[in-house]
Amino acid sequence: MTRYLAFATDYDGTLATDGRVGEQTLDALKRLRETGRKLFLVTGRHLDDVTEVFPQVDWFDGVVAENGALVYFPATREELLLGDRPPEAFIQALRDRQVESLGIGKVIVSTWHPHETAVLETIRDLGLELQVIFNKGAVMVLPSGINKAVGLNAALTHLGLSPHNAVAIGDAENDHAFLETCEFSVAVANALPMVKERADWVTPSSRGAGVVELINKLVSSDLEEFAVSQTRHQILLGTKADKSEVYMPAYGSSLLLAGTSGGGKSTLATGIVERLAEEGYQFALIDPEGDYESLEGAVVLGDSRQPPNTTEILTLLDKPDRNVIINLLGVKLEERPAYFAGLLPSLLEMRSRTGRPHWLIVDEAHHLLPASWNPASITMPQALSNMVLITVHPDRVAVPALLLANVAIAVGQAPHETITAFCNAVGHCPPDPLPDRLEEREVLAWFRQTEEPPFRFQVAPPKTERRRHMRNYAEGELGEDKSFYFRGPEAKLNLRAQNLITFTQMAAGVDEDTWLYHLQRQDYSRWFQEAIKDETLAEEAAEIEGMSDLSATESRDRIKSAINRRYTLPA
């Protein structure tokens, strides 16, 4: 499976030398096009300007001009403007200030050093929401928020591609944004020091010769030699006891998540898919039991009455910024392996064309990929990389799929039995030592491709779980030992608040002596910290408790407001 399907290059100082592209560089571009990859030119120049100096502009699938403000697709001659040109009053004011070499594009207005001061003063005097971008000696004025990254993302999305499948190369200040947005960033040898410092790789040669070096590596190996060192886009899993963080690679890895029911598989899986979505990696999650319906950042297809069909799944995934949860409740248990076997080739074919979905997450993998599964029609192992297999029974999952799991994580009781079952299934000697039990929220990880023995770590909780806990504290039923009790100075009361809603309701009704009694004892901040486990709320309450000049009504209102801000309680 090809990882890098898009190539994006700056023009001046990168692809071109003194405004012209050499023959060797043109030959390299031809070879790159022949591999089927999409080419994107990303420049600060006006479109008319770049087409005049570079006749081969039609070789590119997309041209991002005017520093990201204009996107042009040569095949269709379509232009996409991402902003409006500054008002004529601004342009006239620059002329009145004797600003020379004024370039006016369809959106961009540009000039050269030393006119930046006049430009900034004019923007200030007219009260305009414009930004100034510098590129060596060039001074470019654009609508706020427009840069090369914005333009390239629009071009990629238009062609159904993701920046996570793109490699970018540049040399100057205005290249930072689009280099950063792409999965792999390259600086030519003549690039500014800061650009080289932040790039994933710096070419040995300058300008067009450096571009040729990058293209050679793309064509020959798809940049495979950089896979291990490419750590800019990793996915957080949790934290070790020494506070060091545990990550999984964002590409080229497959993960087995196995263990007893109730051990925390769904918690870890939910955290993984949340972070994939946050980083912009597209995922398709196969959900046989409807366990992920509340997950944010994804569209659920299918329900207990109707399974999703392949066409609607692929249509939704056609947009790089959409994730899908494929709910199989409407498919009979015995028919689910056949359903998945029919869907998988379509997903893998889409991957081969677009590089997406970047990750496939398969819950109940022992049902969908049973030991009897025979993937004769699927090229292994590349086709099934970037998978998360979730199961109670690793020994019941198809061996060809298990063999791809270079990261195994055991949850719940008896982690040694889980890892041993996995090893027995794939014919691997179990690592030693393996613990017999795990602490709460602790899991056991084994990165098979390294020499590091299995290790424990604490799972980073997903946002979905934190929101669920917040709802529980707001309106759930805390135990008697976790509830708050309004008793008053003489313990005449025994009013139990089992959640924050009840607390605010009771706080509004208790007499001032009772309220102030608990306030002065700092009972409120202590409860928020120890029972609600909300350090921020506890700190706010402690600050209010320390304000001796507040009346009972004022302190009551402030604590209630602090709760409402964090938990948005209903009226």
N, C-alpha and C positions, 0 to 999 in steps of 0.2 A: 504494500500500500504506500503510495507516494504521500509524503508529509507536506512538502512545500509545493503548492500548486500555483502560487502567484509570486511574481518578482516585481518589486517596485524600486525604481531608481530615480535619484535626483539627476538633474541635467548638468548645469554649470559646475565645474570643479569635480564632478563625479563621472558621469557618462562622457562629458565633453571636455576638451582642452581648448581654451580660448574660443569657446562657442562652437567648436566642430567636433564631430565624432569620427575617430580613426577607423580604418578598414578592419583591423583585427577585432576591434570592439563590435563593429557591425556584423562580422562573421560569427562572433560569439552569440550575439542576439539572435541570429538566424538559427543557430544550433539549439538555442534554448526554446525558441518557438516550435521547433520540430518535435520537441518532447511533449507538446500539448499543454505546457504551462501558459498561464495568462501573464501578459506583460503590462506594466503600468508605469507611465512617465509622470513624475511628480516634480513640479517646477514652480518657481516664483514668477516666471515670465508670463507675459500675455500670450494667449493662444495664437494670435496672428503672428507674433514674433517667433514663437518656437516652431511653428509650421514653416516659416520662411527659412530659418537657419537649419532646420532638420527635416529634410524631405522624407525621411523614413518614419515619420511620426505615425503613419498608417500601419506600421508593424505592431503598434501597441493596441491592446484591447481597451485601454482607458487612459486618458490624459488628464491629470489633475494640474490645472494651471492657476495663475494668479494666487499662488501660495495657498491653495485649497478652496478658493471661492468659486471656481468654475470647473466643472467636470465635463469632459468631452469624450464621446465614444465614436472613434473613427469609422467603425463598421456601419453605423447607422446615421452618422453625422448629427447625432443628438447631443444637445448641450443642456447641462443642468446647472443653474445658478443657485448657490447656497446663501446668498445675501444680496443686499441692495447697495448700490454705489452711494458713497457719501453725498450729501446735498450739494447743489451747484454753488451755494453760498460758501461752502468750505473750500471748494476748488478755486473760486474767485478770490477768497481771502488769501490763499497761498500765492496766487499770482500777484496780488497787491503787495505782498511781503517780499516780492522778487525771488520766490523760490524757483530755481532753475531745474532744467531736465525733468519736468513734471510729466510723469506717465499716467495716463488715465485709461484703465481697462473697463470691462463690463461691471466689475465690482471694485477692484483694487485701485488705489491711487498711490503712486510711488514717486520717490525722488532719491537723492543721494546725499551722503555726508558732504557738507556740514549743516544741512538744512533741517536736521531732526529737531533742533530747538524751536524753530519757527513752526514746524508741524505740531509739536506738542502744545505750544502756546495757543495756536489756532483752535485746536480741539478743546482746550480749556476755556478759551474766550467764548466759543460758540456753544459750550455745554453739550458736546456731542458724546455719544457712547460708542467710541471708536477705540481700536487698539493699534499700537505701533509695533511692528515686528522688524527686527534688524537682521540683515544677512550680509555679513562683511560690510561693505560700504553702502549697501542699499537700505533705504528706509521705506517700509511698506505700511500703508494704512488700510485696515480692513475692519469690517463689522466685528463687534465683540464676539469672541468664541470661535472665530474661523481660523483654521490653520491647516497645514498639510495633512495632519492626521484626520481631521474632519472630512476633507475632500477625498482622501484615499478610502476611508471607511464607506463613504457614499458610493464610490466607484465599485468597491468590492461587493457591497450589498446588492447593487444593481445587477451584478453578474452572478449572484448566488454564492459568493465566496466569503470566507472568514479571515480576519487578520491573523488568526491562529494558524493559518495555512499559508502565510505570506512571509517572504524574506525581503528586507529593505536595505538599501545602501545609500549613504549620503556623506556629506563633508562639512556642513556649516550649521550655524545657530538655528536657522529655521527648519532644519531637518530633525531636530530632537524629537518633536512630537510624533512624526510618522514612523521614525525608527523605533520609538518606544512602543507604539501601538502594535507593531508586527511581532510575530513569534520569535523571529531571529533577526537581529540588527547587525549591520556591518558598516564599518567606517573605512574609507580608503586611506592610504598612508598619508596623504596630504591633508587630511581632515583636521579641524581644530582640535586642540588637546582635550577639551571637555567632551567633544563628540566621541573621540577615540576611547576615552575613559569609560564611557557609559555603554559602548557597543559590546555585543557578544563576541565579535571578532574584528580584527583590523587586518586588512589585506597588506601583504608585503610591498605591493607596488601602488603607485599613485594613479588617480583619475581613471581613464579608460582601461589601462592595464590592470588596475585593481579590480574593476568590474569583470574583466575577462577571467581573472583568477577565481572570483566568486562563481561565475557561471560554470567554469570547469568543474568545480566541486559539486555544484547543484546537479549537473548532468551526469557525473560519474557516480555519485554516492548519495544524492539527496541530503547532503550535509550530515551523513551518519556519523562521521568522525567527531562531531561536536555534541552528540546526543548526551553523553555522560556529563560534560561540563556545562550544559545548558540548564541552569537552575533558576532562571529568572521567573519561570512560571510553574512553581510547584504548588501542590495542594496540601494544606495543613490537615494532619490527622489528630495530633494531640501533643502532650508534653510529658517528657520523662521526669523521673524523680529529681534529677539535677537541674531541672527547669529548661533544658534544651528541647527544642521543638522537633517533632517528627513530621516529615513530609513524604508524600509519594510523588513520583514523577508525573508531569502532566501529559506525557506522551510515551508510547513504547512500553507500557507496563500493563500488567493485568493483576487484579487483586482478588483473592479468595477471602471472603468474610464468613466464618463458620463458627458454630457453637450451639449450645443448648438454647431452647426457647426462653425468652425473657432475659437473656444475658446481655442485651444491648446492641444487637446487630442493627436494628432499625435506627437506633440513635446515631451510631457511627455512619451508617449509610446515608441518613438524612443530612448529617453534617457535610459529608463528601459532596453530595449533589448540590447543596446550597452553595458551597465554595466553588464548585465547577461553574455554576450559573453566575456567581459574582465575578469570576474571572473571564466570563464570556465564552466558555467552552460549551458547546451544544451537547445535550445528552438526550437519550431515549431510555426511559426506565420501564421495564416490563414488570407490571404490578399484578400478580395473579389474585391477590386477596383484597385489593382495594385499600392497602395500608398507607398509601402515600397521596391520598386525594386532597389533603389539606396543604400539601407542599406548595409554597409560593414560588413564582418564577417559572411555572410550567403549566401547560394546558393538558387537562385530563380528557382522554378519548376513551369511550366505552363505559358501560355501567353494568348493573346486574341483569338488565334486559337485553342489551345489545352489545356485542363485541365490536371494536373498531375495525374498519376494513383497511387494507394496506394502502389504498389510494389516498384516503384522508390522512393517514399517518405521514405519508411521503409529501403530500401537499403542505401540511403544516411544517414539516422539517425543511421544506424548500427555502424558508426564510432563516438565515443563519442565526438570528437572535431569538428564535423560538425553541423551547424545549417541550418534550411531550412525555406524559405518563400514560402508558398503554394498559388500561384496566381490563383484566381478563375475567372479572366476575361473571360475565355473560357467556363464558366458554366452559363447558363441562370439564371436570377435572381430568377425565381420561382423554379428552380431546385437545388439551393444552399443548402437549408436545408437538402434535401435528400442526397446530396453529402457529407455534413459534418456528417450526421448521419451514413453514411456508413464508413467514414474514422475514426471517433472517437473510435470505439471499437478496431481497430487495433493499434492505438496509445496507448490506455490504456493497451492493452495486452502487448505491448512492455514495457511500464512502469512497469508492474508487474514483468517482467523478469529481466530488466536491471536497473530500476529506472529512465529511460530516455524516452523521453525528459523531462528534469527537469521542464520546464515551457511550457505551452500552452497559446499562445496569440491569442485571437479571436477578430478581428475587425468586425464592423457591427454585433455585437452579436445579435441584435434584428432580423436580417435576418436569421442567422445560428442557433440560439437557440431561436426560437419564443415561445411565451407564450403557444402555443399549443403542444410544445415538451413534450414527455412522456418518460423519461429515465428508463423504467421498467427493461431493461436488464442490467443496470449499477448500481453497488453497490455505494450508496451514503453514506457519503460525500467524503470518502477517494479518490475515483477514480478521482474526479474533483478538487482536491486541486492543488495548484500551477498553478492557471489560472489567466489571465488578460482578463477581459471582457470589450470591448470598444464599447460604444453605445451612440447615441443621445437620445434614448428613453428607460430608464431603466424599465419603466412599461410595455414594450412590450417584455422583455426578460423572458424566462422560469423561473418560481419561484424556482424550485429545484436548478438551477444554481445560481440565485441571492442569495439564502439563504447561499451559501458557501462564499460569499464575506464578509470577516471580515474587509476589508478596502474599504471604499467608498470615491472616490475623484470626486468632482464636479468642472467643468471648465466652462469658458464662462459666459454669462449673466444669471442672475436668478439662482444662486447656491442653494438658498433655495428651489426653485421649483424642482430642480434635486434631492436633498436629500429627499424631501418630497415624490416625485414620487416613489423613491426606497423604502422608508419606507412603503408607502401604499401597494406596491406590495407584500412585505414580511410580512405584518401585524405587523409592528413595529411602535411605537409612535415616531414621528420625534424628534430629539434632539433639545434643545433650549439653547442659541439663534442661529439663522441661519442668516448670512448677506444677504442683498438684492443684493449686487454687489461686484465685485472683481477688484483689480487693475490689470494693465497689467502684464502678466506673473505670476499672483497670482492664486492659486487654493485653494479649501477648502477640507480638509481631515478629515475623521471621522474614527478612529480606534475603531471598534465596541466592540472588546474584552477588551478594557480598559475603565476606568471611565472618561478618559479625554474627555472634550467636543470637538466638531469640532473646528479646528484651520486652519488658513491660512498659506501658505508658498509660497516662490518663487521657481519655477521649475528650477532645474539645467539643463542648456541647453545641448542638445546632441552635440557630435562632428560633426555629419552630418550637423546640422544646422549651427555650427560655420564655417564649410567649405563652406557651401552655402553662408553665409554672406561674407566670404573672397572673394569668386568668384564675388559676387555682387560689392564689393568695388573695385575689380581689373578690372572688365570689364562690370559692370552693368551701370545703369543710375541713378546717384544720382540726387536728386532734385536741383533746382537752389540755394536754400538756403544752401545746403550741398556741393556744388561744390567749387572748388578752382579757383580763378580768378587771372591771371597774368596781373597786371595793370601797374607796373613800377613806378618810383619815381614821375613822373608828370602825372600819370593816363592817358597816351596816349593810352595804350592798354586795351583791355577788353576780354582777351582770357579765355574762360571757360573750365576747366578740370572737366568733370563729373564723372571720375573714375581714378584709379591709372595708367592704361595704357595710357590714354590721358595725364595725368599729366607728366609722364616720357617722352612722345613724345614731348610735348610742352616745357618741361624743357630743352630738348636738342636743341631746336630751338630759344629760346628767347635770347636776347642780354645779355651781362654780367651785365650791369647796372640794368636791370630788375631782373635778378636772384639774384644779391647781395642785392638789395633793400628789397626783401621779406626775404632773408636769415637773414639780420641784424635785421629785425623786428620780427624774429622768427615766421613768418607766416606759415612756413612748419610744424614745430612741433605742432603748435596750430591746424592746420587743421587735422593732423594725430590723434590728441587727441580728438578733439571735433566732427569732422565729420566722420572720419574713425573709431574712437573709438578703437585705437590700442595704448595702453600705451607704449608697448615696442618699437614700431616704433617711437613714439613721443619722447621717451627718447633718442634713438639713434640720431634722427634728431637734438634734442636740443644740444646734445654734439657736433655735427658737426657745428651747428650754432655758438657755442661758441669758435670755433678754428679760431682766427683772422688771423693766419698765412697762412691759406689755400687760394689758388686762386679760382676764380669762377669755373674753370674747375674741380679742385680737389674736391671742396665741392659738386658740381653737381654730379660727379661720385660716391662719397661716399653715398649720399642720394639715388641715383638710385640703388646702390648695396644693401643698406639696405632694400629697397622695394622689390627688386628681391629675396633676401634671404627669406623673409617672405611670399611672394605671388607667387614666381616662375613664373613671367610674361613671356609670349611668346616673342620671339625676334621680 
